[in-house]
Amino acid sequence: MVKGLRKTSKNPPILSHEFIIQNHADIVSCVAMVFVVGIMIKATAPFASIFVALQHNTTYPETVEDVLLYAPGIKDWAAIFFYSLIAVVVHAIFQEYLLDKISKKLHLSKSKLAVFNNSGQLVVFYLLSVIWGLDIIMRERYLPEISRLWSEYPAPMIFFTKLYFIVQLSYSLHELPELYFQRVKKEEYLGKALSSLAGLVLISIPYFMSFNRLLVCLLVLHHTSELIFHISQLVQTVDKDEKLTKASTLVSTALRFTARLGSIIISVFTLWYGLALSEQKELNIQEGYYNVAPVRLSILGGILLLQLYLIFNLISDEISRSKENSAYIPAPKSKSKKEKSKKNKKNQDESDLPEVDQNTNKTLRNKLKTK
């Protein structure tokens, strides 16, 4: 069994907030096991399989070697819910058995510990997502043959491609309960919740409209830039001497800016030019055909606004960081101030002497001046 992330000497009351937070991994894993066991029972197997297995199969293979192809559909939300439960359990296991043990050895402050835990989780997720996404791009030959991004629309997906999108949506969904499980501060709760919901919506719209080939490329670009960014965040928390901080920040900023520009170029090339060449039908929601000018231009406008917003935030962060760095530079002390402080200290020491000694010192200084 997976133990809770935060342990105390006292056992909290059952079903209290503290009890749920400490044992949330066990509770969620039990809920997930209900669906797994449901597949083994004949009466509940049709219902449980909607949550565990991928739905909307568009092929009926005659042999074992035939490739299964899938389309997006409403039943995918059941699988997204189930795999979000799995993401909560994996999150808790990785946090307790790896990140917590490393953070104890580093002796980080509370602020750095929060950054370390958040970036540590995201580095693993983004790394797996980039490797998985690149494998899809190379396997489907999107990179050498760019025309495949818009050909055969609406193109069906192979098993691993559909599972990739289900995992992406599940991870965005699992971040919402994690705000409660990780005891996020109230002032940060709204911002992080909106960020998770935005990720869920921005991935689901092109996915359910069958623009999945473009979506894979955009996610790989975004995840690569975020991977380097969170690696630089980990470097800043661990690097006490700040030897690698500036270099990692510079690489992260350059790569994030490049990813934004690359996303804009690919989106314009695919939605404005490529899909317009194969536009033959009218809007047909039942068949999943959304390749019409109003839909394409709306998605393109949304992508451009999002990328411009991210670029604006990137520039704002760099300006604020440069201001903070300049504010921390200590001002050099002037020579006159040092001499003045020494003179004041000397006068103060002399005033502590008896009156006879003070007169003697004055006469000696006068004699030295006359000489």
N, C-alpha and C positions, 0 to 999 in steps of 0.2 A: 504493500500500500504506500501511496505517496503521502508523506507527512506535510503539514501546513508549513508555510514559509516563515511565520513568526511564532515562536514558542515562548510560553510563559510557564512559571512554576505552578500556577493555579489553573485548574480546569474551569473554563468559562461555562455558563449555563447553556444547555442544549438549545439550538436554534436562535441563540443570541447573535448579535453582530460579530462579536469577537470569535465565537465558535465557528461561524460560517467562514470568516476570513482565514482562521488558522487551518481549517479542514476543507477549504473549497476544492482542492485538487481531488480529494477522496470523494466528495459529494458529486462533483461533475463527472468523474470517471464512472461512478455508479449509474448515473443517468445515461451515459454513453453505452454502458454495458447492457442496459435494457433493450436498446435497439439492436445490438449485436446478438443477444439471446433471442430476440424476436424473429430474426432470420431463420433460426434453427427450428422454430415451431411452425408447423404447417398452416395453422389458422392465422397467425400474425405475420407470416413471411411476406405476403404481398404488400402489406402496409409498411413493415420495417425496411424492406428493400428500397423503398423510395428515399429513405434517409441515408442509407449506407452505399448503395450502388448508384452509378451514374445513369441518368434517365435520358429520354429522347433519342434513342438509337434510330438512325435513318437507314441502316443496312440490315439485311437478313442473310448472314453468311451461310453458305452451303458446305464449306469445308473449314477446318481449323485454321488454315493458313490465311483465310480472308481477313482483311483489316476491318475492324469495326469503326464506323463513322457516327458522329454525334452532332446534334444541333442544339442551340440554347433553347430553354423553355422554362415554364413557370415552376415545374417540379424541381428545378435546380436549387431553389431556395430551401427545400428540405435537406438536401445534401450540404448546403452551405451552413445550415444550423448545426447539423451533426458534426461536421469537420471543425466548426468553431469550438465545439466542446473538446475535441481532441487537441486543438490549439491551446486551450486553457490548461489542460493537463501537461502538455509538453512544456509550456511556459513555466509552470510551477516546478517541474522536474529540473529543467535547465537552470532556473534561478537558485534552487536549493543546493543542487549537487555540484554546481560549477561556479556560478557568479558569487554566491555567498562565501564560498571557501576562499576564492581569490581575494575578495574585498576585505576579508578579515586579516589577511596577511599584509595588505597594503595600508591599513589603518587610515582610511580616507575620512574626510569631514562629511557632514550630512549632505551638503550641497553637491560635493563631488561624488558621493555614494549614489545619489539619485541619478546623476548623469551617467555614472558607470553602469548601473543596472539597466537603464533605458537603452543606452547605446550598445551595451553588450547583447541584449536581446535582439535589437534591430540589425546588428552586424551579421548575426547568424542567419536571420531570415532573409536579408538582402543578398547575402552571399549565395544561399541556396537558390533564391529566385533568379539571380543573374546566371548561374550555371544552368539551371533548368531552362530559362528563356533562351539562352544562346544555343542550347541543344535543340530546341524546337526550331529556331531560325535556321540552323545549319541542316537539320534533318529535312525541313520543308523547302530548303533552298531559297529562302527569302533574300539572303544577302547577295549571292551572285546574280540572281534573277529578280530584280526589283519589281518587275511587272507582275509577279505572283502576289504582290500585296493587294492588287485590285482585280486580278483575273478570277474567273469562276465564282463571282459573287452571286448568292451567298454561299461561300465555301463551307462544307462540313468540316468537323474537327476530328482528329484521331483521339484515342483515349487519353494519352498523356497531355495533349494540348488542353482538352476540356478539364482534366483534373488540375492542371496548372491554374486555370482561371477560378475554379472552385476553391482552391487553396488560397488564392489571393483575396477573394471576397470573404472567405472564412476568417482570415487573419485580421482584416479590417473590422469584421463584426466582433471578433473576440476581444478587441481592444476596449470596447464599451464596458463589459463587466470587469475587465482588469482595472479600470479606474477605481472601482469599489474594492476589489481584492487587494490592490497595492496601496490603499489609503492615500490616494492623491489629494492634495490640498484643495480646499473649496475654491480658492481664487484661480486655480489651474484647471479645475474640473470642466468648466464650460468650453474653454479653448481646445482642450484635448478631445472632448466629446465631439465637437464640431469638426475637428480634423479627421477623426475616425469616420464620421458620417460622410464627410466630403470624399474620402477615399473610397468608401463603399459605393456611393452614387456615381462617381467619376469612372469607376471600373465597370459597374453594372450596365450603364447606358450603352457604351459601344459594344459590350459583350452580348447583350440581349438583342442588339440591332445587327448582329453578325459582322461587325467590323473587327473581328478577332485577330486578323493578321496584322493590321496596323496597331492594334492594342498591344500585341506581344512586343513589337519593336519599341513602342513608347514606354512600356513598363521596364524593359531591359535598360534603356537609357536612363530613366529616372532612378531605378534601383542601383545602377552602377554609381551614379553621382552621390546618392544617399549613403551607399556603402562606404565610399571614401570619406564622406563627411563624418560619419559616426566613428570610423577608425581614427580620424583626427581628434574627435572628442575624447576617445579613450586614451590617445597619446597625451592630450592635455591634462587629463586626470592623473596619469601615472608619471609623466615627465616632470619631476620636481625642479630640475635645473633648467627646464625650458630650452633644451638643446634642439629638439625636433619639433617643437610646437609651431614655430613660424613656417618651417618648410611644409609640414602637413597641412596647415591652414591655407597656404598658398596653393598647393596642389588641389585641395578640396574646392577652393573657390573657382579655380580655373576649370576644373572638370564639371562642376555644377553649371557654370555659365555655358560651357560647350554643350552639355546635355540639353539645356533649354533651347539653344539655337538649333541643334540637331532635331529636336522634337518638332519645332516649327517647320523646318524644311521638309521632313518626312510627311507631316500632316498636310501641308499645302500640296505637295507633289501627289499624294494619294487621293485626298478628298476633292481637290480642285481640278486636277488634271486626269489622273488615272481612272477613277470610278466614273467620271463624266463620259469617258469613251465607251464604257459598257452599259450605260444607262439605256434600258430598252422597255422597261415596264413601268406601270404606275405603282403607287404605294399599295402594298398588300401585306397587312399585318399577319394574317393567318399563315401565309407561306414564309413569313419572315423576310420579306423583301422591302428594304428601306433605302435603296439606292435611288433616291429622287433628290432634286436640287435643294428644296427647302430643308430636308433633313440633313443632307451633307453639309450645307453651308452653316446650319445651326451648330452641328458638332464641331466643324472647323472653327467657327467663331468662339465656341466655348474653350477649345484647346488653346487658341491664340491668347484669349483673355487669361487663362490659367498660367500659361508660360510667361506672359508679361507681368503678371502678379508675382510669380516666383522670382523673376529677374529683379523686380522692384524691391522685394524683400531682401534679396541677396545684396544689392547695392546698399540698402539701408543698414544692413548688418555690418557691412564692411566700413561704412562711414562711422557708425557708432563704435566699432572696435578700434578704429584709428584714433578717435577722440579719447577713448579710455586709455589707450597706450600712451598718448601724448600727455594726458593728465597725470600719469604715474611717474613721469620723468622728474627727479628731484632738481630743484633750482640750485645752481652753484652759489655758494656763500661768497660774498665780496670780501676783499682783503681788508677794506676799511672797517667793516663790521667786526672782523676778528681782532684787529688792533684796538678798536674801541672797547671791545669786551675785556681785553687784557688790561687796558689802561684803567677801566672802571674797577676791575678786580684788584689791581694794585693800589688804587686810591682807597678802596674799601678795607684792604688789609692794613694800610697805613693809618686809617682812622681808628682802628682798634688799639693802636699803641698809646702809651701815656703821652701827656702834653709835652713833657721835656724831650722825649725821643722824637716826637713830631717836629719840634723846633730844631733839633740837631740835624734831622734829615733835610730840612729846608735850607739851613745854612750850608750844608755840604753840596746841595744841588746848585746853590747860588755861586759858590766858589768854582764849581766845575764849569758853569756857564761863562764866568769871567775869564777863566783860563782858555 
